Amino acid sequence: MSAPVDDSYPNPPFLYIFYKDSDNGHIPPPPPSIPPPNTEFRSFGRMRTKNEDMCMDMPTEKMYKSGPNGLIDYKSELRRLTREMFFVYVEFLRVSSADPSRHAATLSTFNRIFANVQHLLNCLRPHQARASLEYALAQQVEAMRSASETLNTKIVEADKCLERLADQLANKGKEGGI
């Protein structure tokens, strides 16, 4: 199944709740969103509409299998196609070395497999973007937490040092040293 252009941007990861504007937890309203294009827009040198699928139909023969509900097992299909592509590449090398005039058939098979692999990878790009963003935000939250813990330990150390200095000053004042 292909995702339309409206769904090409992933939902924000669940970690956005950790970002607050102030201590009382008030989160300011998000900035206004960019209005969607009215009719057509240019993307990668091609005119597109906002209702167009992000994963275009295959220009060549579809060599991967879809489930009964239209879902694709990307991992197994990519693994199967890359193994087949390797086999066809070895066959292409064998045919090219034995009889260079017969290489066209194996080369066209290789191109079809390569187009199918590229199509499956392009269909996975929105998921990859969502996972990358979620990972980056998780790393930022972890860095903020560790920095906060470090700051809290430094604050406790500074408080202990100030208490110790205050006790020393109070003791010297009692002894009449000040």
C-alpha positions in Angstrom: 0.0 0.0 0.0 1.3 3.4 -0.8 1.1 6.5 1.3 -0.4 9.7 -0.1 1.5 12.9 0.0 -0.5 14.2 3.0 0.8 11.2 5.0 4.4 11.6 3.8 5.4 13.5 7.0 5.3 11.2 10.0 3.4 12.0 13.2 5.6 13.4 15.9 7.2 10.8 18.2 5.7 10.2 21.6 8.7 11.9 23.2 7.5 15.4 22.4 5.7 15.5 25.7 9.1 15.9 27.5 9.6 19.3 26.0 8.0 22.1 28.1 8.2 25.8 27.9 8.2 26.7 31.6 8.1 25.1 35.1 4.3 25.1 35.3 4.1 22.7 32.3 2.5 25.2 30.0 3.3 24.3 26.4 2.8 27.1 23.9 0.6 26.5 20.9 2.5 25.2 17.9 3.3 27.5 15.1 0.8 27.7 12.3 1.3 24.9 9.8 2.3 25.6 6.2 -0.8 25.6 4.0 -0.8 22.6 1.6 -0.4 23.3 -2.1 -3.6 24.0 -3.8 -3.1 22.0 -7.0 0.3 20.9 -8.1 3.8 21.3 -6.9 7.2 20.4 -8.2 9.2 17.7 -6.4 12.4 16.2 -7.7 11.9 17.7 -11.1 8.4 16.3 -11.5 5.0 17.9 -11.1 2.9 16.2 -8.4 -0.5 16.7 -6.8 -1.2 16.5 -3.1 -3.4 13.4 -3.4 -0.8 11.4 -5.4 0.8 8.3 -3.9 4.4 8.7 -2.7 5.3 5.3 -3.9 4.5 5.3 -7.5 3.3 2.3 -9.4 6.0 0.0 -10.7 7.2 0.9 -14.2 8.3 -2.7 -14.6 7.0 -6.1 -13.6 6.2 -6.4 -9.9 8.4 -9.2 -8.6 7.6 -9.0 -4.9 4.6 -10.6 -3.2 1.9 -8.8 -1.2 -0.2 -10.5 1.5 -4.0 -11.0 1.1 -4.7 -7.7 2.8 -2.2 -5.8 0.6 0.6 -5.6 3.2 4.2 -6.4 2.2 6.7 -8.2 4.3 9.5 -5.8 3.4 12.3 -7.6 5.2 11.8 -11.0 3.6 11.0 -9.6 0.2 14.1 -7.4 0.1 16.2 -10.3 1.3 14.8 -12.5 -1.4 15.2 -9.9 -4.2 18.8 -9.1 -3.2 19.7 -12.7 -3.2 18.1 -13.1 -6.6 19.8 -10.0 -7.9 23.2 -11.4 -6.8 22.4 -14.7 -8.6 21.4 -12.8 -11.8 24.5 -10.7 -11.5 26.7 -13.8 -11.4 24.8 -15.2 -14.3 25.3 -12.0 -16.2 29.0 -12.2 -15.6 29.1 -15.8 -16.8 27.1 -15.1 -19.9 29.1 -11.9 -20.7 32.4 -13.8 -20.5 31.2 -16.8 -22.5 29.1 -15.0 -25.2 29.0 -11.2 -24.9 26.2 -11.0 -27.6 23.7 -12.8 -25.2 24.0 -10.4 -22.2 20.9 -8.4 -22.9 18.4 -10.9 -21.4 20.2 -11.2 -18.1 20.8 -7.5 -18.0 17.1 -6.7 -18.4 16.3 -9.2 -15.6 18.9 -7.6 -13.4 17.4 -4.1 -14.1 13.8 -5.4 -13.3 15.0 -6.8 -9.9 16.9 -3.6 -9.2 13.9 -1.5 -9.9 11.8 -3.7 -7.6 14.3 -3.3 -4.7 14.5 0.4 -5.2 10.7 0.6 -5.2 10.5 -1.3 -1.9 13.1 0.9 -0.3 11.3 4.0 -1.4 8.1 2.8 0.2 10.0 2.4 3.5 11.4 5.9 3.5 8.6 7.5 5.6 9.0 4.8 8.2 12.7 5.4 8.2 12.2 9.1 8.7 9.9 8.5 11.6 12.2 6.0 13.3 15.2 8.3 12.8 13.4 11.3 14.3 12.2 9.2 17.3 15.8 8.0 17.9 17.2 11.5 17.7 14.7 12.8 20.1 15.3 9.9 22.5 19.0 10.7 22.4 18.3 14.4 23.1 16.1 13.6 26.0 18.7 11.2 27.4 21.4 13.9 27.0 19.2 16.4 28.8 18.5 14.0 31.6 22.2 13.2 32.1 23.1 16.9 32.0 20.3 17.6 34.5 21.6 14.8 36.9 25.1 16.2 36.6 23.9 19.7 37.4 21.9 18.4 40.3 25.0 16.6 41.8 27.1 19.8 41.3 24.4 21.8 43.1 24.4 19.4 46.0 28.2 19.5 46.2 28.1 23.3 46.1 25.5 23.4 48.9 27.6 21.1 51.1 30.7 23.3 50.5 28.7 26.4 51.3 27.3 24.8 54.5 30.8 23.8 55.5 32.2 27.3 54.9 29.3 28.8 56.8 30.0 26.4 59.8 33.6 27.4 59.7 32.8 31.1 59.7 30.3 30.6 62.6 32.9 28.6 64.6 35.5 31.3 64.1 33.0 34.0 65.1 32.2 32.1 68.3 35.9 31.7 69.1 36.4 35.4 68.6 38.6 35.1 65.6 36.5 37.4 63.5 
